[in-house]
Amino acid sequence: MMQDVGFVLLAGGQSRRMGGGDKNQLALGVKTVMQHVLDRVERAGAPTAINANGDPARYAGYGLPVISDVIEGYAGPLAGILTGLEWLAAEHPHITHMVSLATDAPFLPVDLAPRLYQRLGPDADIVQAQSNGQRHPVFAIWPVALAADLRRAVCDEGVRKIDHFTARHACDVVAFSGTPDPFLNLNRPEDFVEAEEWLAQLS
Protein backbone atom coordinates (compact mmCIF):
# COMPACT_ATOMS: atom_id res chain seq x y z
CA MET A 1 0.00 0.00 0.00
CA MET A 2 1.09 3.56 -0.78
CA GLN A 3 4.18 2.39 -2.65
CA ASP A 4 3.04 4.63 -5.50
CA VAL A 5 2.90 7.84 -3.42
CA GLY A 6 5.47 10.62 -3.12
CA PHE A 7 5.54 13.72 -0.92
CA VAL A 8 6.28 17.40 -1.38
CA LEU A 9 6.76 19.78 1.54
CA LEU A 10 5.60 23.25 0.55
CA ALA A 11 8.09 25.71 2.00
CA GLY A 12 7.74 28.45 -0.59
CA GLY A 13 5.56 30.82 1.43
CA GLN A 14 6.78 34.31 2.18
CA SER A 15 5.86 34.27 5.90
CA ARG A 16 4.77 37.91 5.85
CA ARG A 17 2.80 37.61 9.10
CA MET A 18 5.90 36.24 10.84
CA GLY A 19 7.99 39.13 9.57
CA GLY A 20 9.54 37.21 6.68
CA GLY A 21 12.14 34.46 6.70
CA ASP A 22 11.55 30.72 7.00
CA LYS A 23 9.08 30.16 9.78
CA ASN A 24 9.44 26.39 9.30
CA GLN A 25 13.08 26.75 10.41
CA LEU A 26 12.15 28.30 13.74
CA ALA A 27 12.55 26.14 16.82
CA LEU A 28 9.49 24.68 18.50
CA GLY A 29 10.75 22.87 21.55
CA VAL A 30 13.97 21.08 20.57
CA LYS A 31 13.13 20.70 16.87
CA THR A 32 12.38 22.98 13.97
CA VAL A 33 8.77 23.26 12.89
CA MET A 34 9.62 21.44 9.65
CA GLN A 35 11.20 18.57 11.56
CA HIS A 36 8.00 18.21 13.58
CA VAL A 37 6.10 17.91 10.27
CA LEU A 38 8.53 15.33 8.87
CA ASP A 39 8.43 13.29 12.07
CA ARG A 40 4.63 13.07 11.96
CA VAL A 41 4.38 11.84 8.36
CA GLU A 42 5.03 8.15 7.80
CA ARG A 43 6.84 8.16 4.47
CA ALA A 44 8.54 4.75 4.63
CA GLY A 45 11.25 5.77 2.19
CA ALA A 46 8.86 7.33 -0.33
CA PRO A 47 10.29 9.99 -2.66
CA THR A 48 10.11 13.29 -0.81
CA ALA A 49 11.20 16.79 -1.77
CA ILE A 50 11.13 20.24 -0.21
CA ASN A 51 9.69 22.92 -2.47
CA ALA A 52 11.50 26.14 -1.59
CA ASN A 53 12.84 29.12 -3.48
CA GLY A 54 16.10 30.91 -2.74
CA ASP A 55 19.26 29.29 -1.38
CA PRO A 56 18.61 25.55 -1.03
CA ALA A 57 21.52 25.18 1.41
CA ARG A 58 19.36 26.36 4.29
CA TYR A 59 17.47 23.07 4.09
CA ALA A 60 20.55 20.86 3.68
CA GLY A 61 20.17 19.43 7.17
CA TYR A 62 17.05 17.46 6.20
CA GLY A 63 18.81 15.34 3.59
CA LEU A 64 16.05 15.84 1.04
CA PRO A 65 16.15 17.30 -2.47
CA VAL A 66 15.14 20.96 -2.62
CA ILE A 67 13.18 21.94 -5.72
CA SER A 68 12.38 25.55 -6.61
CA ASP A 69 9.20 26.64 -8.35
CA VAL A 70 9.07 25.63 -12.01
CA ILE A 71 7.33 28.88 -12.94
CA GLU A 72 8.57 32.43 -12.47
CA GLY A 73 7.21 34.77 -9.86
CA TYR A 74 5.56 33.90 -6.57
CA ALA A 75 2.45 32.05 -7.68
CA GLY A 76 1.42 30.59 -4.32
CA PRO A 77 0.91 26.98 -3.30
CA LEU A 78 -0.36 25.83 -6.70
CA ALA A 79 3.12 26.57 -8.07
CA GLY A 80 4.63 24.32 -5.42
CA ILE A 81 2.12 21.57 -6.12
CA LEU A 82 2.88 21.79 -9.84
CA THR A 83 6.60 21.70 -9.07
CA GLY A 84 6.19 18.56 -6.98
CA LEU A 85 4.04 16.80 -9.56
CA GLU A 86 6.49 17.53 -12.37
CA TRP A 87 9.46 16.49 -10.21
CA LEU A 88 7.85 13.13 -9.43
CA ALA A 89 6.87 12.58 -13.06
CA ALA A 90 10.46 13.22 -14.18
CA GLU A 91 12.44 11.60 -11.38
CA HIS A 92 10.13 8.88 -10.07
CA PRO A 93 7.89 7.80 -12.97
CA HIS A 94 6.45 4.84 -11.02
CA ILE A 95 4.78 7.25 -8.58
CA THR A 96 1.12 7.88 -9.37
CA HIS A 97 0.09 10.21 -6.53
CA MET A 98 1.60 12.99 -4.46
CA VAL A 99 0.76 14.14 -0.95
CA SER A 100 1.32 17.88 -0.47
CA LEU A 101 2.08 19.24 2.99
CA ALA A 102 2.47 22.72 4.39
CA THR A 103 5.52 22.99 6.65
CA ASP A 104 4.02 25.16 9.40
CA ALA A 105 1.63 22.65 11.02
CA PRO A 106 3.58 20.77 13.72
CA PHE A 107 0.62 18.77 15.08
CA LEU A 108 -0.36 17.01 11.84
CA PRO A 109 -2.36 13.78 12.14
CA VAL A 110 0.06 10.86 11.95
CA ASP A 111 -2.43 8.97 9.75
CA LEU A 112 -2.88 11.85 7.30
CA ALA A 113 -1.33 10.24 4.21
CA PRO A 114 -2.93 6.77 4.46
CA ARG A 115 -6.38 8.20 5.11
CA LEU A 116 -6.17 10.57 2.14
CA TYR A 117 -4.93 7.69 0.00
CA GLN A 118 -7.73 5.36 1.11
CA ARG A 119 -10.38 7.88 0.04
CA LEU A 120 -9.18 8.00 -3.57
CA GLY A 121 -11.55 6.44 -6.05
CA PRO A 122 -13.64 6.99 -9.18
CA ASP A 123 -15.48 9.82 -7.44
CA ALA A 124 -12.39 11.40 -5.85
CA ASP A 125 -9.33 12.25 -7.94
CA ILE A 126 -8.11 14.75 -5.35
CA VAL A 127 -8.65 14.36 -1.60
CA GLN A 128 -8.11 17.18 0.89
CA ALA A 129 -7.89 17.22 4.67
CA GLN A 130 -10.59 18.87 6.77
CA SER A 131 -10.91 19.70 10.47
CA ASN A 132 -13.63 21.50 12.41
CA GLY A 133 -15.59 21.93 9.19
CA GLN A 134 -12.72 23.76 7.45
CA ARG A 135 -10.89 22.43 4.39
CA HIS A 136 -7.11 22.54 4.32
CA PRO A 137 -6.43 22.40 0.58
CA VAL A 138 -2.63 22.34 0.84
CA PHE A 139 -2.87 19.07 2.78
CA ALA A 140 -4.05 16.86 -0.04
CA ILE A 141 -3.31 13.98 -2.36
CA TRP A 142 -3.03 14.62 -6.09
CA PRO A 143 -2.71 12.38 -9.15
CA VAL A 144 0.63 12.99 -10.86
CA ALA A 145 -1.32 12.72 -14.13
CA LEU A 146 -2.86 16.15 -13.37
CA ALA A 147 0.46 17.93 -13.90
CA ALA A 148 -0.21 19.03 -17.49
CA ASP A 149 -3.71 20.28 -16.64
CA LEU A 150 -2.39 22.18 -13.62
CA ARG A 151 0.41 23.74 -15.70
CA ARG A 152 -2.16 25.02 -18.20
CA ALA A 153 -4.31 26.42 -15.40
CA VAL A 154 -1.43 28.20 -13.66
CA CYS A 155 0.61 29.34 -16.66
CA ASP A 156 -2.00 29.96 -19.36
CA GLU A 157 -5.05 30.93 -17.30
CA GLY A 158 -3.40 32.56 -14.30
CA VAL A 159 -5.20 30.37 -11.76
CA ARG A 160 -3.76 30.96 -8.28
CA LYS A 161 -6.32 29.62 -5.83
CA ILE A 162 -6.30 25.90 -5.14
CA ASP A 163 -10.11 25.89 -4.88
CA HIS A 164 -10.46 27.32 -8.38
CA PHE A 165 -8.44 24.43 -9.78
CA THR A 166 -9.92 21.62 -7.70
CA ALA A 167 -13.45 22.75 -8.57
CA ARG A 168 -12.81 21.35 -12.06
CA HIS A 169 -12.09 17.88 -10.72
CA ALA A 170 -13.64 15.26 -8.48
CA CYS A 171 -12.43 16.53 -5.11
CA ASP A 172 -13.47 15.15 -1.73
CA VAL A 173 -12.37 15.59 1.88
CA VAL A 174 -11.38 13.43 4.83
CA ALA A 175 -12.28 14.85 8.24
CA PHE A 176 -9.70 14.79 11.03
CA SER A 177 -10.11 15.80 14.65
CA GLY A 178 -7.91 16.31 17.68
CA THR A 179 -6.72 18.72 20.33
CA PRO A 180 -5.12 20.98 19.38
CA ASP A 181 -6.56 21.21 15.90
CA PRO A 182 -4.19 18.94 13.95
CA PHE A 183 -3.85 21.61 11.27
CA LEU A 184 -3.02 24.45 13.64
CA ASN A 185 -0.60 26.44 11.51
CA LEU A 186 1.95 28.90 12.76
CA ASN A 187 1.42 32.16 10.90
CA ARG A 188 1.92 34.75 13.62
CA PRO A 189 4.18 35.06 16.67
CA GLU A 190 1.20 34.41 18.95
CA ASP A 191 0.61 31.08 17.15
CA PHE A 192 4.08 30.01 18.26
CA VAL A 193 3.25 30.86 21.86
CA GLU A 194 0.11 28.70 21.62
CA ALA A 195 2.04 25.85 19.98
CA GLU A 196 4.70 25.93 22.71
CA GLU A 197 1.95 25.60 25.32
CA TRP A 198 0.39 22.64 23.49
CA LEU A 199 3.77 20.99 23.07
CA ALA A 200 4.41 21.25 26.80
CA GLN A 201 1.04 19.63 27.54
CA LEU A 202 1.50 16.82 25.03
CA SER A 203 5.07 15.91 25.95
N, C-alpha and C positions, 0 to 999 in steps of 0.2 A: 504493500500500500504506500502511496505517496512517493514512489520511486521516480515518478515523472513530474515532480514539482521542484521548482527553484524559488529563490527568495531574493528580493531587493529591499534594502533598507534605505528609505528616502530621507536623505540628510541635506537636501538642497535648499531648504527654507532659509529665509533671510533673518529670522529671529528678531524682527523689529521690536516686538514688545518686551524682549529681554535685553534690548539695547545693542543688538547686533552680535556677531560672533557665533560660535557653534554651541548652542545650548546643550546639545547631546554630549558634549565633552565636559560639561560641568560635573562636579562630584556630587553624588547623592549617597550619603553614607560613605562606604569605602570604595565604591565603584563609580564609574561614569554612568550617566543616564543611558548611553548607548549600550554599555556592557550589561546593564539591567535588562534591556530589551533582548539582547542576544541570549542571555542566560535563561530567559523565559520562553524562548521559541525552540522547540525540538526540531532540529534540522537534520540530524542523523547523516551528516556528510553531504547534504544536498548542495548543489551549486548556489552560492550566495555572494552577492555583491553589494557594496555601498555606493549609492548614487549621491555624489557630492561634486560641486564645482569648486574651482580654486585649487590650491596646493594639495595634492593627494597625500603628501607625507604626513599630514596631521592625523591621518587615520591609519598610519602604518602599524600601530600597535595591535590592531585587531586581526592582522594576517589575512585580510580579505581583499579581493580586487576592488579598486575604486574606479567607478565609471562616471564621467561627466556627461551632462545633458547632450544629447545628439542633435539638438536644435539650438540655435542662437537665441540669446536673450532669456530673461527669467520668465519661463512660461508656466510656473507652478507645478503642482504634483503630477499633472498629466504628462509633462515632459519627462519626469523621472520614471513614471510607469512605462512610457514608450521606450525610454532608454533601457530599462530592465528587460522588456520583452525582446527588443532587438539584440541585446547582448546574449540572452539565452538562446535565441534562434541561431545566432552566429557561432557561439562558443559551445553550446550544449544542445545540439539538435534533437536529442532524444527527449528533452523536457517538453511537456505539453502545456503545463500551467505554471503560473507564477503567483506567489503570495507577496503582496506589497505591504510594507510596514513603515509607519512613521517611527522616528527614533527619539520621541520625546514623551513616551508613555511607559513608564517603568513598572507598571503593575499589570501588564498585559495578561490575559488568560493563557495559562500554559497549554490549553487544548485548542487554541485559536486555529492553527493551521489544519489539523485533522477535521475539525468541525466544519470549517469552510469547505474543505475538500469533499466531505461526505454529502454536502448539500448540492453539489454540482449534478446536473442532469439535463434532460431534454428541455426542461422549462427554466433552467438557470445556467446560463453561460458564465455569468459573473455573479459572485456571491460576496456580499459585504457584511461586516460586523455591525451589530447594533447593541446598545445598552440604554436602559431607562427610556426607551422609545425613540432614541436618537440614532440615526445612521452614522457610521464612521467610514466614509467612502475610501479613505486611504488604506484602511485595513481590509483587504479584499483579496480574492483569488481571481485571476484573469487567464483566459486561454492565450497562449503564445500566438495562436493563429490570428488574433485580433490586431497584431502589430501594424499591418498595412492599413487597415481601416482607421486605427488610431492616428497613424502618421498623416493620413489625408485630413482627418478632422482637425488636428492640431496645426499642421503646416498650411493646408489649403483653405480651411474654413475658419481658422482662428479660434477654435473651441478651447476654452481654458478651464471651465468648470467640469469636474468629474461627472456631476449629475447630468449635465447636458449630453455627455457622451454615453453614459450608461442607459439613458432613457431610450436609446435606439436599440438596445439589446435586451435579452431576457436576463433581468437582474433581480436577485432575491437577497434576503438577509438571514443571518443567524443571530438570535438574541443571546447575549451573555449578561450575567449578573455577578455582583460581588461588592464587597466593601473593602477599600474604596472602589468607586467606579473603575473597572479594569481598564478603561480608556482615558482615565484622568491624564491630561497632557499638560506639560509644563511650559506655558507660554509667558508667564509673568513672574517676577520675583516672588510674589506672594504664593504662587503655585508651588514653588520650591519649598517654602516654609511648610505648607500643608503636606507635601510629599515626605518631608523629613519627619513630620509627626506621625504619619501613617507607617513609615518604615520602622520607627522606634516601637510602635505598637505591634507590628507584625513579626519583628525579629525576636 
